[in-house]
Amino acid sequence: MAARECDLLREVLAKDCRMESVTSNININRQFGQQQEGLTINGSMSFQITLK
């Protein structure tokens, strides 16, 4: 997914693109009252681009 983002940036606004970092966090939600049990997943990606 992250590699595809550089392709998309090159198509739209970047002359060059380099991925600098990818982070992801996963939290387990236990069942308490009304809250359902499951997972919460968050992530971020940072890119260095040169504009066209």
N, C-alpha and C positions, 0 to 999 in steps of 0.2 A: 504494500500500500504506500509506504513512504517513497519508494523509488518511483512509483507512478506519479506522485505529486511533483517531482522535478520535471517529468515529461510534460505535465499539464502547465507548469509555470513557463517552460520553454515555448510551448505553443502560444501562450497568451502574452507574456510580458518580459520574459527573461532571455538574454542572449546566452547566459551560462548559469548553471545551478549546481550547488553542492550542498548535500545534507550535512548539517553540523551536529545535530543530536536528536535522539529519539528517547522519550521517557514514557513509561506506563506504570500505572498504579492499579492494583486490584484490592478491593475491600469486600470482606464477607459480611453480609447483613444477616444477623440472627433474627429469629421471629420474636418480636416483643409487641404484644397488643395488636394494633391494627397494621403494623409494618410487616410486609411479607419477607420471607427468607429469600436470599438470592445474592447476586454479585453486583457491585458497582465498579465499572472500569472507566478510568480516565487516562488520557494520554496527550502528549504534545510532541510536535516536530519543529525543529528550527532549520532554516535553510539560508544559505548565503547566495544571493543572486547578483548578476550583472544585468542591468536593464538593456533592452534592445536599443 
